[in-house]
Amino acid sequence: MHTQHQARSLLKIEQVSERIQLGRSWIWGAVKRGIFPAPQRLSNRCTRWDSHAIDQWIDRRLTEGSK
């Protein structure tokens, strides 16, 4: 399955949550369990997710769901 992707960018947690339709606590828990892409720490107060990693995670979820 191929989905159309947006240009690669750095996403805030609110943007990630909106994109995958899951909450902040689910995202952080999934990162901790190793089942969701970890964010990049850009500074002490700035953490962002790579949109490409999120797109790949979505693609895997859709592919696994269609089996």
ABEGO torsion letter per residue (X at the ends): XBBBBBBBBBBBAAAAAAAAGBBAAAAAAAAAAGABBBBBBABAABBBBBAAAAAAAAAAAAAAAAX
